[in-house]
Structures are given as C-alpha cells and as structure tokens.
Amino acid sequence: MVWQDNPPVGSGGRKPDHILEDARDGAVARTQTTLVNDAATNTQGFPGRTFEARNSGGGIMNSRLVYAGSRLYMLTAAFPSASARRPKDVSRFFNSFTITASAGAKKAG
C-alpha cells in the first residue's frame, strides 16, 4: 500500500469532478488495468473518487483520490490476486488518511 502527495494541481477552471476523473483515467492507463468499480466519495468534506481496477493477470488495484484545495492525493493498495486482497486492510488504510490544517486547503462548499 502506498500514498502519494502530488504537486499542486492547477484547475484551469475545471471542476473537481473532472480533475478526479482525469486522475483516475490516468492511473488506470499507466497501470494497464481495466476499471471495474468507481464511485464519487467525500473525505473530510473534500471531493474524491474510490475505484478498483484489475490487470490481465488477475491483479487488483484499489485506489482513492482526494482533491483538497489545489492538492491531489492518491492512495493505492495493490494485490497480486483476488484471494490476496484483504478488504479490511484496504478500508483501514484508506481511513487512516487525514487532511491536516497544514495542507492549507479549503473544503468544497
């Protein structure tokens, strides 16, 4: 499992949903996986997306994107097979992530 704090993202006037969809699509393309499940989410009042993708070998990638102010955060848990995936561990990992005041981000209103 890994998390990534990406550099500030310029919105260019785009809505958070479009930024999140582009990030999801980019992650799926870069990992050569196929999107299986996708849902809009809200983490601490910030817009996000949680999705699952699979590769041709049966590997599974669960990811959560959170767009906070100008920051895009991505958390990913990857497993070599469905039998290796532990849903409780994925939930615990995703729920351990917290936006702090030092992130300087405004919540979506």
N, CA, C and O atoms as a MOPAC input file, in Angstrom:
PM7 MOZYME 1SCF
protein

 N      0.85300 1    -1.16000 1     0.00000 1
 C      0.00000 1     0.00000 1     0.00000 1
 C      0.89900 1     1.22200 1     0.00000 1
 O      1.97600 1     1.23100 1     0.59700 1
 N      0.43500 1     2.23500 1    -0.67600 1
 C      1.22700 1     3.45300 1    -0.81900 1
 C      0.28500 1     4.64200 1    -0.94600 1
 O     -0.85100 1     4.51500 1    -1.40200 1
 N      0.78300 1     5.78500 1    -0.53500 1
 C      0.04600 1     7.01600 1    -0.78400 1
 C      0.98600 1     7.97400 1    -1.48200 1
 O      2.20800 1     7.86100 1    -1.38300 1
 N      0.39800 1     8.90900 1    -2.18300 1
 C      1.19800 1     9.87100 1    -2.92900 1
 C      0.59600 1    11.24600 1    -2.73900 1
 O     -0.61400 1    11.43000 1    -2.87200 1
 N      1.44300 1    12.20700 1    -2.42900 1
 C      1.04600 1    13.60100 1    -2.30700 1
 C      1.59300 1    14.29400 1    -3.54700 1
 O      2.77600 1    14.62800 1    -3.60900 1
 N      0.74200 1    14.50400 1    -4.51500 1
 C      1.17100 1    15.09200 1    -5.77700 1
 C      1.38300 1    16.59300 1    -5.63900 1
 O      0.83200 1    17.21500 1    -4.73200 1
 N      2.18000 1    17.18200 1    -6.53300 1
 C      2.36200 1    18.63800 1    -6.51200 1
 C      1.02100 1    19.33600 1    -6.71000 1
 O      0.07100 1    18.72400 1    -7.19800 1
 N      0.93500 1    20.60800 1    -6.33900 1
 C     -0.32300 1    21.33100 1    -6.53000 1
 C     -0.82900 1    21.18800 1    -7.96600 1
 O     -0.06000 1    21.20400 1    -8.92700 1
 N     -2.14000 1    21.04800 1    -8.07300 1
 C     -2.79100 1    20.85100 1    -9.36100 1
 C     -3.49900 1    22.13400 1    -9.74200 1
 O     -4.31900 1    22.64400 1    -8.97800 1
 N     -3.19400 1    22.65500 1   -10.90400 1
 C     -3.91700 1    23.81800 1   -11.40100 1
 C     -5.24000 1    23.36800 1   -11.97300 1
 O     -5.27800 1    22.46200 1   -12.80600 1
 N     -6.31600 1    23.97700 1   -11.54700 1
 C     -7.62900 1    23.53000 1   -12.00500 1
 C     -7.93300 1    24.02400 1   -13.40700 1
 O     -8.72000 1    23.40100 1   -14.12000 1
 N     -7.32400 1    25.13300 1   -13.81900 1
 C     -7.61700 1    25.67500 1   -15.14600 1
 C     -9.10100 1    25.92200 1   -15.33300 1
 O     -9.60500 1    25.88200 1   -16.45500 1
 N     -9.80300 1    26.17800 1   -14.23300 1
 C    -11.23600 1    26.40800 1   -14.30100 1
 C    -12.06600 1    25.13500 1   -14.35700 1
 O    -13.29400 1    25.19200 1   -14.42100 1
 N    -11.39500 1    23.98000 1   -14.33200 1
 C    -12.12500 1    22.71300 1   -14.37600 1
 C    -12.72900 1    22.39800 1   -13.01100 1
 O    -12.19700 1    22.79700 1   -11.97500 1
 N    -13.82800 1    21.69000 1   -13.02800 1
 C    -14.49100 1    21.27400 1   -11.79800 1
 C    -13.71700 1    20.12200 1   -11.16700 1
 O    -13.05600 1    19.35500 1   -11.86700 1
 N    -13.80100 1    20.00200 1    -9.83600 1
 C    -13.10900 1    18.90000 1    -9.15100 1
 C    -13.44400 1    17.51700 1    -9.72000 1
 O    -12.57300 1    16.65100 1    -9.80400 1
 N    -14.70900 1    17.31100 1   -10.11100 1
 C    -15.09000 1    16.00600 1   -10.66900 1
 C    -14.26500 1    15.66500 1   -11.90900 1
 O    -13.85400 1    14.51900 1   -12.08900 1
 N    -14.02900 1    16.65100 1   -12.75200 1
 C    -13.25300 1    16.41500 1   -13.97700 1
 C    -11.78900 1    16.14000 1   -13.65600 1
 O    -11.16400 1    15.29500 1   -14.29700 1
 N    -11.24300 1    16.83600 1   -12.68400 1
 C     -9.85400 1    16.61100 1   -12.26900 1
 C     -9.71400 1    15.19200 1   -11.72600 1
 O     -8.75800 1    14.48900 1   -12.05500 1
 N    -10.66300 1    14.77500 1   -10.89700 1
 C    -10.62900 1    13.43000 1   -10.31400 1
 C    -10.80000 1    12.34600 1   -11.38000 1
 O    -10.11800 1    11.32100 1   -11.34100 1
 N    -11.70200 1    12.56900 1   -12.32100 1
 C    -11.90400 1    11.59700 1   -13.39800 1
 C    -10.64100 1    11.46400 1   -14.25200 1
 O    -10.25200 1    10.35500 1   -14.61900 1
 N    -10.00000 1    12.59300 1   -14.56800 1
 C     -8.75800 1    12.55100 1   -15.34300 1
 C     -7.66000 1    11.80300 1   -14.59000 1
 O     -6.91000 1    11.02600 1   -15.18200 1
 N     -7.57000 1    12.04100 1   -13.28800 1
 C     -6.55700 1    11.35600 1   -12.46800 1
 C     -6.83400 1     9.85500 1   -12.43000 1
 O     -5.91000 1     9.05000 1   -12.54400 1
 N     -8.09600 1     9.47900 1   -12.27300 1
 C     -8.47400 1     8.06400 1   -12.28000 1
 C     -8.11800 1     7.42700 1   -13.61900 1
 O     -7.49500 1     6.36500 1   -13.66000 1
 N     -8.51000 1     8.07000 1   -14.70300 1
 C     -8.24100 1     7.52300 1   -16.02900 1
 C     -6.74200 1     7.40000 1   -16.28700 1
 O     -6.29500 1     6.43300 1   -16.90500 1
 N     -5.96800 1     8.37300 1   -15.81800 1
 C     -4.52000 1     8.31300 1   -15.97700 1
 C     -3.91000 1     7.16500 1   -15.19200 1
 O     -3.01300 1     6.48200 1   -15.68500 1
 N     -4.38700 1     6.94900 1   -13.97900 1
 C     -3.87200 1     5.85200 1   -13.15600 1
 C     -4.17500 1     4.50300 1   -13.79000 1
 O     -3.32600 1     3.61100 1   -13.79900 1
 N     -5.37600 1     4.35400 1   -14.31400 1
 C     -5.76300 1     3.10300 1   -14.95800 1
 C     -4.91100 1     2.87000 1   -16.21300 1
 O     -4.45500 1     1.75300 1   -16.45800 1
 N     -4.70400 1     3.90900 1   -16.99000 1
 C     -3.89800 1     3.77200 1   -18.21200 1
 C     -2.43800 1     3.43700 1   -17.88400 1
 O     -1.84800 1     2.55100 1   -18.50400 1
 N     -1.86100 1     4.14400 1   -16.91200 1
 C     -0.44600 1     3.92300 1   -16.55700 1
 C     -0.20200 1     2.53000 1   -15.99500 1
 O      0.88100 1     1.97400 1   -16.17500 1
 N     -1.18200 1     1.96500 1   -15.32400 1
 C     -1.00800 1     0.64500 1   -14.71900 1
 C     -1.51800 1    -0.47600 1   -15.62400 1
 O     -1.47500 1    -1.64800 1   -15.24800 1
 N     -1.99400 1    -0.12300 1   -16.80300 1
 C     -2.50600 1    -1.09800 1   -17.77600 1
 C     -3.54000 1    -2.01700 1   -17.14000 1
 O     -3.48500 1    -3.24100 1   -17.26500 1
 N     -4.48400 1    -1.38100 1   -16.45300 1
 C     -5.57200 1    -2.10200 1   -15.80900 1
 C     -6.89800 1    -1.69400 1   -16.44500 1
 O     -6.95700 1    -0.77300 1   -17.25900 1
 N     -7.94800 1    -2.39300 1   -16.05900 1
 C     -9.29600 1    -2.10000 1   -16.53400 1
 C    -10.14400 1    -1.70300 1   -15.33700 1
 O    -10.15300 1    -2.39300 1   -14.31800 1
 N    -10.85200 1    -0.59500 1   -15.46100 1
 C    -11.71200 1    -0.11000 1   -14.38900 1
 C    -12.85400 1    -1.09100 1   -14.15100 1
 O    -13.54900 1    -1.49200 1   -15.08400 1
 N    -13.03900 1    -1.47600 1   -12.87500 1
 C    -14.08700 1    -2.42900 1   -12.50900 1
 C    -15.20000 1    -1.73300 1   -11.73000 1
 O    -16.37900 1    -1.91700 1   -12.03200 1
 N    -14.83400 1    -0.94100 1   -10.73900 1
 C    -15.78500 1    -0.19800 1    -9.90400 1
 C    -15.28300 1     1.21900 1    -9.73500 1
 O    -14.07700 1     1.46600 1    -9.72800 1
 N    -16.22000 1     2.15700 1    -9.59600 1
 C    -15.85700 1     3.56000 1    -9.44300 1
 C    -16.99400 1     4.27800 1    -8.73400 1
 O    -18.16300 1     4.08800 1    -9.07100 1
 N    -16.65100 1     5.10300 1    -7.75300 1
 C    -17.68200 1     5.85300 1    -7.03900 1
 C    -17.13300 1     7.19800 1    -6.59700 1
 O    -15.97800 1     7.31000 1    -6.18500 1
 N    -17.97000 1     8.20700 1    -6.68700 1
 C    -17.63500 1     9.50600 1    -6.12400 1
 C    -17.67100 1     9.36500 1    -4.60900 1
 O    -18.54700 1     8.69400 1    -4.06400 1
 N    -16.71400 1    10.00200 1    -3.92600 1
 C    -16.64700 1     9.92100 1    -2.47300 1
 C    -16.42600 1    11.30200 1    -1.88400 1
 O    -16.23900 1    12.28300 1    -2.60300 1
 N    -16.45100 1    11.35600 1    -0.57700 1
 C    -16.19600 1    12.57900 1     0.15700 1
 C    -15.33000 1    12.19900 1     1.35300 1
 O    -15.71900 1    11.36400 1     2.16900 1
 N    -14.16700 1    12.80800 1     1.45200 1
 C    -13.25400 1    12.55500 1     2.56200 1
 C    -13.05000 1    13.85500 1     3.31700 1
 O    -12.44900 1    14.79600 1     2.79800 1
 N    -13.54800 1    13.90600 1     4.53600 1
 C    -13.43000 1    15.09100 1     5.37700 1
 C    -13.98500 1    16.34700 1     4.69800 1
 O    -13.48400 1    17.44600 1     4.93400 1
 N    -14.99700 1    16.19800 1     3.87000 1
 C    -15.59600 1    17.33200 1     3.18400 1
 C    -14.94300 1    17.66100 1     1.85500 1
 O    -15.33300 1    18.62900 1     1.20300 1
 N    -13.95600 1    16.87400 1     1.43800 1
 C    -13.27700 1    17.10100 1     0.16500 1
 C    -13.76000 1    16.08500 1    -0.86100 1
 O    -13.97700 1    14.92100 1    -0.52500 1
 N    -13.93400 1    16.52000 1    -2.12100 1
 C    -14.38300 1    15.59300 1    -3.15000 1
 C    -13.32400 1    14.54000 1    -3.45400 1
 O    -12.12500 1    14.80000 1    -3.36300 1
 N    -13.78800 1    13.35200 1    -3.81400 1
 C    -12.86400 1    12.28100 1    -4.13600 1
 C    -13.50000 1    11.21200 1    -5.00000 1
 O    -14.68000 1    11.28800 1    -5.34400 1
 N    -12.71300 1    10.23000 1    -5.33900 1
 C    -13.16100 1     9.05900 1    -6.08900 1
 C    -12.47100 1     7.85800 1    -5.50100 1
 O    -11.28900 1     7.91400 1    -5.16500 1
 N    -13.20700 1     6.76200 1    -5.37300 1
 C    -12.64100 1     5.48700 1    -4.96800 1
 C    -12.92800 1     4.52200 1    -6.10100 1
 O    -14.06000 1     4.41200 1    -6.57100 1
 N    -11.87100 1     3.81300 1    -6.54100 1
 C    -12.07600 1     2.91100 1    -7.66500 1
 C    -11.24800 1     1.64400 1    -7.52600 1
 O    -10.26700 1     1.58600 1    -6.78400 1
 N    -11.68000 1     0.63400 1    -8.26700 1
 C    -10.98500 1    -0.64600 1    -8.33200 1
 C    -10.69900 1    -0.94700 1    -9.78800 1
 O    -11.54300 1    -0.73400 1   -10.65800 1
 N     -9.50200 1    -1.44400 1   -10.04500 1
 C     -9.11400 1    -1.83500 1   -11.39800 1
 C     -8.38500 1    -3.17000 1   -11.32700 1
 O     -7.79500 1    -3.51700 1   -10.30400 1
 N     -8.43400 1    -3.91000 1   -12.42500 1
 C     -7.77300 1    -5.22200 1   -12.48700 1
 C     -6.90500 1    -5.30200 1   -13.72600 1
 O     -7.19400 1    -4.69200 1   -14.75600 1
 N     -5.82300 1    -6.07700 1   -13.60000 1
 C     -4.97500 1    -6.29700 1   -14.76700 1
 C     -5.26300 1    -7.66400 1   -15.37200 1
 O     -6.01900 1    -8.45300 1   -14.80400 1
 N     -4.66200 1    -7.94300 1   -16.52300 1
 C     -4.95700 1    -9.18800 1   -17.23600 1
 C     -4.48300 1   -10.42400 1   -16.48100 1
 O     -4.96100 1   -11.52700 1   -16.74500 1
 N     -3.54700 1   -10.25600 1   -15.54300 1
 C     -3.05200 1   -11.38600 1   -14.76100 1
 C     -3.85300 1   -11.66200 1   -13.50600 1
 O     -3.52100 1   -12.57300 1   -12.74800 1
 N     -4.90500 1   -10.88600 1   -13.27400 1
 C     -5.75100 1   -11.09300 1   -12.10200 1
 C     -5.43100 1   -10.19100 1   -10.92800 1
 O     -6.09300 1   -10.26300 1    -9.89200 1
 N     -4.41500 1    -9.33600 1   -11.07600 1
 C     -4.06700 1    -8.40200 1   -10.01000 1
 C     -5.13900 1    -7.34500 1    -9.81400 1
 O     -5.85300 1    -6.98200 1   -10.74900 1
 N     -5.24100 1    -6.85900 1    -8.58900 1
 C     -6.26300 1    -5.87800 1    -8.22200 1
 C     -5.59700 1    -4.63200 1    -7.65600 1
 O     -4.64900 1    -4.71700 1    -6.87500 1
 N     -6.10800 1    -3.47300 1    -8.06300 1
 C     -5.64800 1    -2.19300 1    -7.53700 1
 C     -6.86800 1    -1.45800 1    -6.99500 1
 O     -7.81600 1    -1.18500 1    -7.73100 1
 N     -6.83900 1    -1.13800 1    -5.70000 1
 C     -7.86100 1    -0.29700 1    -5.09100 1
 C     -7.23800 1     1.05800 1    -4.83800 1
 O     -6.17600 1     1.14700 1    -4.22100 1
 N     -7.88800 1     2.12500 1    -5.31000 1
 C     -7.32900 1     3.46600 1    -5.15200 1
 C     -8.38700 1     4.44500 1    -4.67700 1
 O     -9.57300 1     4.30800 1    -4.97500 1
 N     -7.92500 1     5.43300 1    -3.93100 1
 C     -8.76800 1     6.55300 1    -3.51300 1
 C     -8.03400 1     7.83300 1    -3.89000 1
 O     -6.85200 1     7.99900 1    -3.59000 1
 N     -8.74500 1     8.72500 1    -4.54300 1
 C     -8.24700 1    10.05600 1    -4.87600 1
 C     -8.98800 1    11.06800 1    -4.01900 1
 O    -10.19800 1    10.95500 1    -3.82200 1
 N     -8.26600 1    12.05100 1    -3.51100 1
 C     -8.88400 1    13.13100 1    -2.73800 1
 C     -8.34100 1    14.44300 1    -3.28700 1
 O     -7.12800 1    14.62600 1    -3.38300 1
 N     -9.24300 1    15.35800 1    -3.64900 1
 C     -8.86500 1    16.66500 1    -4.17900 1
 C     -9.15700 1    17.70100 1    -3.09800 1
 O    -10.31500 1    18.02700 1    -2.83400 1
 N     -8.10000 1    18.21300 1    -2.47900 1
 C     -8.23200 1    19.16600 1    -1.37200 1
 C     -7.56600 1    20.47200 1    -1.75600 1
 O     -6.33900 1    20.56300 1    -1.79900 1
 N     -8.37200 1    21.47400 1    -2.03300 1
 C     -7.81500 1    22.75500 1    -2.45800 1
 C     -7.11800 1    22.59700 1    -3.79100 1
 O     -7.75900 1    22.31500 1    -4.80300 1
 N     -5.79800 1    22.78000 1    -3.79900 1
 C     -5.03900 1    22.58600 1    -5.03300 1
 C     -4.20600 1    21.30500 1    -4.97700 1
 O     -3.32600 1    21.09500 1    -5.81200 1
 N     -4.48500 1    20.45800 1    -3.99600 1
 C     -3.70800 1    19.22300 1    -3.82900 1
 C     -4.53200 1    18.01500 1    -4.24800 1
 O     -5.72800 1    17.92700 1    -3.97100 1
 N     -3.86200 1    17.08800 1    -4.92200 1
 C     -4.48400 1    15.83400 1    -5.30300 1
 C     -3.72900 1    14.71700 1    -4.59900 1
 O     -2.53100 1    14.53600 1    -4.81700 1
 N     -4.42200 1    13.97600 1    -3.76500 1
 C     -3.82000 1    12.86400 1    -3.03200 1
 C     -4.33400 1    11.55500 1    -3.62300 1
 O     -5.50400 1    11.43900 1    -3.98500 1
 N     -3.44000 1    10.57300 1    -3.71400 1
 C     -3.82300 1     9.26200 1    -4.22500 1
 C     -3.30700 1     8.18800 1    -3.28800 1
 O     -2.11700 1     8.14000 1    -2.97500 1
 N     -4.20300 1     7.33600 1    -2.84600 1
 C     -3.84400 1     6.18900 1    -2.00800 1
 C     -4.12900 1     4.93000 1    -2.82000 1
 O     -5.18700 1     4.82000 1    -3.43900 1
 N     -3.20600 1     3.98900 1    -2.82300 1
 C     -3.38400 1     2.77600 1    -3.62100 1
 C     -2.96000 1     1.54600 1    -2.84000 1
 O     -1.91200 1     1.52900 1    -2.19400 1
 N     -3.78900 1     0.52600 1    -2.91100 1
 C     -3.47000 1    -0.79700 1    -2.37500 1
 C     -3.52900 1    -1.75900 1    -3.55200 1
 O     -4.54400 1    -1.83500 1    -4.24400 1
 N     -2.44800 1    -2.49000 1    -3.78200 1
 C     -2.38000 1    -3.41300 1    -4.91900 1
 C     -2.15700 1    -4.83300 1    -4.42400 1
 O     -1.42900 1    -5.06600 1    -3.45900 1
 N     -2.79400 1    -5.77200 1    -5.10000 1
 C     -2.72300 1    -7.17300 1    -4.71600 1
 C     -2.50700 1    -8.03500 1    -5.95300 1
 O     -3.03700 1    -7.72000 1    -7.01800 1
 N     -1.73800 1    -9.11600 1    -5.83500 1
 C     -1.47000 1    -9.96300 1    -6.99900 1
 C     -2.67300 1   -10.79400 1    -7.44500 1
 O     -2.70000 1   -11.29400 1    -8.56900 1
 N     -3.67200 1   -10.94300 1    -6.56000 1
 C     -4.85900 1   -11.73300 1    -6.90800 1
 C     -6.00300 1   -11.36500 1    -5.97000 1
 O     -5.80100 1   -10.72800 1    -4.93600 1
 N     -7.20600 1   -11.77900 1    -6.35300 1
 C     -8.37200 1   -11.51600 1    -5.50800 1
 C     -8.24500 1   -12.21100 1    -4.16200 1
 O     -8.69600 1   -11.68400 1    -3.14500 1
 N     -7.63700 1   -13.38600 1    -4.14800 1
 C     -7.50500 1   -14.12400 1    -2.88700 1
 C     -6.51700 1   -13.45700 1    -1.93000 1
 O     -6.58500 1   -13.68400 1    -0.72200 1
 N     -5.61100 1   -12.64800 1    -2.44500 1
 C     -4.63600 1   -11.95100 1    -1.60500 1
 C     -5.19700 1   -10.64600 1    -1.03400 1
 O     -4.63700 1   -10.09600 1    -0.08600 1
 N     -6.28200 1   -10.15500 1    -1.59500 1
 C     -6.86800 1    -8.88300 1    -1.16600 1
 C     -7.56400 1    -9.05300 1     0.17500 1
 O     -8.30300 1   -10.01400 1     0.38700 1
 N     -7.31800 1    -8.11000 1     1.07800 1
 C     -7.95100 1    -8.09500 1     2.38800 1
 C     -8.75400 1    -6.79400 1     2.51300 1
 O     -8.19400 1    -5.74100 1     2.81800 1
 N    -10.07700 1    -6.87500 1     2.27500 1
 C    -10.89700 1    -5.66500 1     2.29200 1
 C    -10.75400 1    -4.83000 1     3.56900 1
 O    -10.75200 1    -3.60100 1     3.50300 1
 N    -10.63500 1    -5.48300 1     4.72400 1
 C    -10.49800 1    -4.72500 1     5.97600 1
 C     -9.20400 1    -3.92500 1     5.99300 1
 O     -9.17500 1    -2.81100 1     6.51600 1
 N     -8.13400 1    -4.47700 1     5.43000 1
 C     -6.86200 1    -3.75000 1     5.36800 1
 C     -6.96400 1    -2.54700 1     4.43100 1
 O     -6.41400 1    -1.48200 1     4.71400 1
 N     -7.67300 1    -2.72500 1     3.31400 1
 C     -7.86300 1    -1.61400 1     2.38000 1
 C     -8.64500 1    -0.50200 1     3.06800 1
 O     -8.25900 1     0.66500 1     2.99600 1
 N     -9.73600 1    -0.85500 1     3.72900 1
 C    -10.54700 1     0.15300 1     4.43600 1
 C     -9.75100 1     0.84700 1     5.52500 1
 O     -9.81900 1     2.06900 1     5.65900 1
 N     -9.00200 1     0.08800 1     6.30000 1
 C     -8.19600 1     0.67900 1     7.36700 1
 C     -7.15900 1     1.64500 1     6.79400 1
 O     -6.94800 1     2.72900 1     7.33700 1
 N     -6.51300 1     1.25000 1     5.69700 1
 C     -5.52800 1     2.10300 1     5.04200 1
 C     -6.17600 1     3.38900 1     4.53600 1
 O     -5.68100 1     4.48100 1     4.81400 1
 N     -7.28100 1     3.27100 1     3.79400 1
 C     -7.95200 1     4.46500 1     3.27900 1
 C     -8.42100 1     5.37100 1     4.41000 1
 O     -8.29400 1     6.59200 1     4.31900 1
 N     -8.95900 1     4.78800 1     5.46800 1
 C     -9.48400 1     5.58700 1     6.58200 1
 C     -8.38700 1     6.18300 1     7.46200 1
 O     -8.66400 1     7.05400 1     8.28700 1
 N     -7.14800 1     5.72400 1     7.29500 1
 C     -6.05000 1     6.27900 1     8.09100 1
 C     -5.56600 1     7.61800 1     7.54700 1
 O     -4.83000 1     8.33800 1     8.22200 1
 N     -5.97800 1     7.94900 1     6.33600 1
 C     -5.53100 1     9.18600 1     5.68800 1
 C     -6.34300 1    10.36200 1     6.20400 1
 O     -7.57200 1    10.30000 1     6.25100 1
 N     -5.65800 1    11.43800 1     6.59300 1
 C     -6.32200 1    12.61800 1     7.12000 1
 C     -5.71800 1    13.87100 1     6.50900 1
 O     -4.49600 1    14.00200 1     6.43900 1
 N     -6.55400 1    14.78000 1     6.07200 1
 C     -6.10000 1    16.10000 1     5.61700 1
 C     -5.86300 1    16.92000 1     6.87500 1
 O     -6.74500 1    17.03200 1     7.72600 1
 N     -4.68600 1    17.48700 1     6.98900 1
 C     -4.36000 1    18.30600 1     8.15100 1
 C     -4.51400 1    19.77300 1     7.82600 1
 O     -4.57600 1    20.15900 1     6.65900 1
 N     -4.57500 1    20.58700 1     8.85800 1
 C     -4.69400 1    22.03200 1     8.67500 1
 C     -3.51500 1    22.58400 1     7.89800 1
 O     -3.64600 1    23.58100 1     7.18800 1
 N     -2.34700 1    21.93400 1     8.02900 1
 C     -1.15700 1    22.42900 1     7.33200 1
 C     -1.25500 1    22.24400 1     5.81900 1
 O     -0.45500 1    22.80600 1     5.07200 1
 N     -2.22900 1    21.46000 1     5.36900 1
 C     -2.42200 1    21.29900 1     3.92000 1
 C     -2.90800 1    22.59600 1     3.30800 1
 O     -2.78000 1    22.81000 1     2.10300 1
 N     -3.47100 1    23.46800 1     4.14900 1
 C     -3.90800 1    24.78600 1     3.67300 1
 C     -5.00600 1    24.71200 1     2.63800 1
 O     -5.10500 1    25.58300 1     1.77400 1
 N     -5.82000 1    23.69700 1     2.71400 1
 C     -6.85900 1    23.51100 1     1.69800 1
 C     -8.22100 1    23.92500 1     2.22300 1
 O     -8.52300 1    23.78400 1     3.40800 1
 N     -9.02100 1    24.43300 1     1.32500 1
 C    -10.40500 1    24.74800 1     1.66000 1
 C    -11.27200 1    23.57200 1     1.31300 1
 O    -11.04500 1    22.89000 1     0.31400 1
 N    -12.27400 1    23.33400 1     2.14500 1
 C    -13.22700 1    22.26500 1     1.85900 1
 C    -14.17800 1    22.72600 1     0.75700 1
 O    -14.44100 1    23.91400 1     0.57300 1
 N    -14.68200 1    21.71600 1     0.02900 1
 C    -15.65700 1    22.01300 1    -1.02000 1
 C    -16.91600 1    22.53900 1    -0.36400 1
 O    -17.33900 1    22.02200 1     0.67000 1
 N    -17.50500 1    23.53800 1    -0.93500 1
 C    -18.67400 1    24.13000 1    -0.31500 1
 C    -19.82300 1    23.95100 1    -1.16800 1
 O    -20.92200 1    24.38500 1    -0.82300 1

